[in-house]
Amino acid sequence: MPFVGDVVDRIFVVSDTHFGHVNILRFQDSVGKAFRGHFKDVTDMNETMIRNWNSVVMPQDKVYHLGDVFFGSKENADSILSRLNGKKRLILGNHDDGKSPVLQKHFQKIMMWRIFKEFSSVLSHVPLHETTLREGSQFNVHGHIHQNA
């Protein structure tokens, strides 16, 4: 049990937040149900995700974002990302520009993948085929897939 004042390293993983992505509110699954249809608009979606994130993540926590962070204006993204708790690290997604000044400002590290030997896992944006997993990596934690087909 940690003593008072000890800092416990907490690591969180999130993916495909799509902050600012207006059209994602219209995306539907195979039976026609909207993925994010319970939001009034994109501002409601963004604000709800910010509140939910900050209700769990503390400023000292590490957060690995598995890509597809935001769509739309860099100013809006800057405003949103500046409000999110945690020491953020980005695994690039197919909609992310690793040279973006906004992403470079708000993410301590930007990478293509992250191997956690201690957890026998690799983090990526897209699912990796099991034959590409490095020795010692049993699990692939990934984003990108928005539904099961």
N, C-alpha and C positions, 0 to 999 in steps of 0.2 A: 504494500500500500504506500503511495507517495506521501511524503511529508508535506506539511503546509509550506507553500512557496515553491515546491518542485513543479517543473513544467513537464507535462506529459505530451510527447509528440503525437498529435492527432493528424491523420491524413484522410482527406476526403477526395472522392472522385466524382466528377460530374461531366456530362457531355451534352452537346447539341442544344445549348440554351437558345440559340437563334434569337437573341435579343434584337428587337427592332424589326423582325421579319413579319411584315403585315400578312403576306400570303399564307404563312403557316397556319393561320387561324382557319383557313379554308381546307386544309389537307384532311383527307378522310381515310378511314381504314377500309378494308374489303367489304364491310357491310354498310358503308356510308356514314359511319359515325365520325364526327370531327375530332381530331386528336386533341386540339386545344380549344374546343368550341365553348367551353364554360367561361371564357373571358369576354368582357364587353368589347374590348379593342386591344390594340397592341400595347398601349400605355398601361392598361390594366394587367396584361400578361407580364410586361417588364417589371412593374411595381410589385406584383405578387411574387415573382421569382426572386427579386431582391430581398423582400421581407423574409421569405422562406429560407433563403441562403443565410442571411444574417441571424436568423433565429437559431441556427445550428452551428455555424462556423464562427469561431472566435478569431480575433486579429492575429494571434500567434500560430494558428493552424495552417497546415499546408493543404492546398487544394490543387489537384491535378485536373485540369479541364481537358477532356479528350476531343476537343475540336468543335468547329462550327459555332463560334462564340457569338457573332453579331452580324446583322445585315443592316444596310442603310448608312446613315451619315456617321462620319468619324466623331463628330462633336457629340452626338447622342451616345455613341459607344463609350466615349471618354467619360461622359457624365455617369453612365451606368457602372462601368468597371471601377471607377473611383469610389463608388459607394459599397462595393462588395468586400466583406471581411476576408482575411486570410492572406497568406503568402502564396500567390497564384503562380502556377507553372502550366504551360500550354503544350499539349501534344497537337501538332497541326492537323486540322481537318481539311477536307476538300474545298471548303469555302473560306478558309483563312489565308491571309497573306502574311507570312512570317516577317516580311520587311515593313509591315505597317507600323508607323510610329505609335499609334494608339496601343497596339498589342505589345510592342516593345516597352512602352511606358508602364503598363499594368501587370505584365508577367515577368517574374524574376528570371525565368528560363523558358525558352521556346525550343522544342525538339520534335523529332519525328516519332519517337517511342521512348519508353522508360522501362528498364528492366529492374525488378525488385527481386534479387536473389533470395532475400530473407523471406519472401512470400511465394517463391517459386512462380512468379508471374511477370507478365509483360503488359504494359499499357499501350494502346494504340487507338487511332481513330477508327480505322476499318478493321473488321475481323481478319485475323491472320490464319492462314492454313496451318494445320498442326505440323506439317512437315517443315515449316519455316521457323517454328519456335526454337529458340536456342536451348542448348543443353541446360537442364535445371529449371526451365520454365515450363510448368505444367498448365498454367492458366493464362488465358488472354482476356483481359478486361478491355472492352472496346465500346465505342459509340457507333454512330453512323446509321445503324439499322433502326428505322422508326416504327417498324411493325413486323410481325411474323407473317409471311406469305403462305 
